[in-house]
Amino acid sequence: MAESAACPAFQLGRPRYDQTSFLGRLRHFIDIIDPSTLFVSEKKLKECIKILDDYKHGTLPPGVSADQLWEAQKIKQAIIHPDTGEKIFMPFRMSGYVPFGTPIVIGLLLPNQTVMSTIIWQPTPTSKFLQGYVGAVTSAVSIAVGLNVLIQKANKLSPSTRMIIQRFVPFPAVASANICNVALMRHNELSEGIDVLDNNGTVVGSSKIAARHAIMETAFTRVVLPMPIFVLPPIIMSYLERLRFLQRNRRLLLPIHSVVCLVTFGLSLPVAISLFPQMSQIEVSRLEPEIAMATDCSVLTYNKGL
C-alpha cells in the first residue's frame, strides 16, 4: 500500500489525523459526526468489517488502498458499538447528533416561548442513566422558566427587546444542564479515579486528580458547545427579520431559521469537542504520590471522555 501526504499509512484502531493539534482533532471529529454514515447500507457495512478483519489477520487482498481502509474504519466506528459489537441506534450515534438534535434546537430557539413550550422542548432521555437526565432537565427547565418569568415581568423592557432577550434564555439553561449532567453521570470518578496510562499504554494506577481534570475539561466543552448554537442564531435572525423580503414573506422565517440552526449546530459541534485531546496528558508531579512512585514516566495519559 502506497503512503501519500494526503493519506497516511493505515493504523488499525488509531485516528487518521494528528491528535496533538487542534486542526487534526477537528478533522478527526468531522469524520466522526459525518451524517453520511447514517445512510450506509448493510451490505457496505459488512464489506467494511470484512476489509478490516482481513487487514487484522494479514489476509488483505492486493489493491486495497490506505484510503479505503481509513474509510472502512470510519464507517465501522460510526455504526458499531466498540464494546458490544452491535449496531448503535441512529439517534444515539455521534453522526446522528446534529440531524436528530437540530429539531430540539429549533424548538428551543422559537420566538415567543411560553412556560409550557419551554418545558416541552427539553430533550427526552437518550441514556439509561436516569439520574443524570433528571438532574440536567430539572436544572434546564428551572433556569429557563425562571428567566422567562423574570423577562415577562420586566415592565421597563419594550416588547421587541423582551423578545430578543428571551431568545438567549436557552443558552444558560442548556449550559447549566450540560454541566449538571456531566457532574451527575461521572461523580463516581471523583471518588474512584480514572485510569492513567504510561507511554506503552499500560495502566499505572487510578487517579482522582486526573478524573477532576477530565471532568472539568468535559464540562467546559459542554458549555462551549451550546454557545454558538444558542447565541448566533438569535443574532442572525434578529437581523434577517428586518429585511423587507422576509417581512413580506413571513412563512419563510421558520425554514430560514431551521437552516441557520442546522449550519450553526453542525459547525459548532466538531469545534467544541476538538478543544481538548480525547487522550489528554498530565504531568506525574501533579498526580497522587503513589502514582508518581509507580512509574518512571514524567507524563501520563488519561481518557477525558466526551
Secondary structure in CASP SS format (residue, H / E / C, confidence):
PFRMAT SS
TARGET T0000
AUTHOR 0000-0000-0000
METHOD secondary structure of the structure
MODEL  1
M C 1.00
A C 1.00
E C 1.00
S C 1.00
A C 1.00
A C 1.00
C C 1.00
P C 1.00
A C 1.00
F C 1.00
Q C 1.00
L C 1.00
G C 1.00
R C 1.00
P C 1.00
R C 1.00
Y C 1.00
D C 1.00
Q C 1.00
T C 1.00
S C 1.00
F H 1.00
L H 1.00
G H 1.00
R H 1.00
L H 1.00
R H 1.00
H H 1.00
F H 1.00
I H 1.00
D H 1.00
I H 1.00
I C 1.00
D C 1.00
P H 1.00
S H 1.00
T H 1.00
L H 1.00
F H 1.00
V C 1.00
S C 1.00
E H 1.00
K H 1.00
K H 1.00
L H 1.00
K H 1.00
E H 1.00
C H 1.00
I H 1.00
K H 1.00
I H 1.00
L H 1.00
D H 1.00
D H 1.00
Y H 1.00
K H 1.00
H C 1.00
G C 1.00
T C 1.00
L C 1.00
P C 1.00
P C 1.00
G C 1.00
V C 1.00
S C 1.00
A H 1.00
D H 1.00
Q H 1.00
L H 1.00
W H 1.00
E H 1.00
A H 1.00
Q H 1.00
K H 1.00
I H 1.00
K H 1.00
Q H 1.00
A H 1.00
I H 1.00
I E 1.00
H C 1.00
P C 1.00
D C 1.00
T C 1.00
G C 1.00
E C 1.00
K E 1.00
I C 1.00
F C 1.00
M H 1.00
P H 1.00
F H 1.00
R C 1.00
M H 1.00
S H 1.00
G H 1.00
Y H 1.00
V H 1.00
P H 1.00
F H 1.00
G H 1.00
T H 1.00
P H 1.00
I H 1.00
V H 1.00
I H 1.00
G H 1.00
L H 1.00
L C 1.00
L C 1.00
P C 1.00
N C 1.00
Q C 1.00
T C 1.00
V H 1.00
M H 1.00
S H 1.00
T H 1.00
I H 1.00
I H 1.00
W C 1.00
Q C 1.00
P C 1.00
T C 1.00
P C 1.00
T C 1.00
S C 1.00
K C 1.00
F C 1.00
L H 1.00
Q H 1.00
G H 1.00
Y H 1.00
V H 1.00
G H 1.00
A H 1.00
V H 1.00
T H 1.00
S H 1.00
A H 1.00
V H 1.00
S H 1.00
I H 1.00
A H 1.00
V H 1.00
G H 1.00
L H 1.00
N H 1.00
V H 1.00
L H 1.00
I H 1.00
Q H 1.00
K H 1.00
A C 1.00
N C 1.00
K C 1.00
L C 1.00
S C 1.00
P H 1.00
S H 1.00
T H 1.00
R H 1.00
M H 1.00
I H 1.00
I H 1.00
Q H 1.00
R C 1.00
F C 1.00
V C 1.00
P H 1.00
F H 1.00
P H 1.00
A H 1.00
V H 1.00
A H 1.00
S H 1.00
A H 1.00
N H 1.00
I H 1.00
C H 1.00
N H 1.00
V H 1.00
A H 1.00
L H 1.00
M H 1.00
R C 1.00
H H 1.00
N H 1.00
E H 1.00
L H 1.00
S H 1.00
E H 1.00
G C 1.00
I E 1.00
D E 1.00
V E 1.00
L E 1.00
D C 1.00
N C 1.00
N C 1.00
G C 1.00
T C 1.00
V E 1.00
V E 1.00
G E 1.00
S E 1.00
S E 1.00
K H 1.00
I H 1.00
A H 1.00
A H 1.00
R H 1.00
H H 1.00
A H 1.00
I H 1.00
M H 1.00
E H 1.00
T H 1.00
A H 1.00
F H 1.00
T H 1.00
R H 1.00
V H 1.00
V H 1.00
L C 1.00
P H 1.00
M H 1.00
P H 1.00
I H 1.00
F H 1.00
V H 1.00
L H 1.00
P H 1.00
P H 1.00
I H 1.00
I H 1.00
M H 1.00
S H 1.00
Y H 1.00
L H 1.00
E C 1.00
R C 1.00
L C 1.00
R H 1.00
F H 1.00
L H 1.00
Q H 1.00
R H 1.00
N C 1.00
R H 1.00
R H 1.00
L H 1.00
L H 1.00
L H 1.00
P H 1.00
I H 1.00
H H 1.00
S H 1.00
V H 1.00
V H 1.00
C H 1.00
L H 1.00
V H 1.00
T H 1.00
F H 1.00
G H 1.00
L H 1.00
S H 1.00
L H 1.00
P H 1.00
V H 1.00
A H 1.00
I H 1.00
S C 1.00
L C 1.00
F C 1.00
P C 1.00
Q C 1.00
M E 1.00
S E 1.00
Q E 1.00
I E 1.00
E E 1.00
V H 1.00
S H 1.00
R H 1.00
L C 1.00
E C 1.00
P H 1.00
E H 1.00
I H 1.00
A H 1.00
M H 1.00
A C 1.00
T C 1.00
D C 1.00
C C 1.00
S C 1.00
V E 1.00
L E 1.00
T E 1.00
Y E 1.00
N E 1.00
K C 1.00
G C 1.00
L C 1.00
END
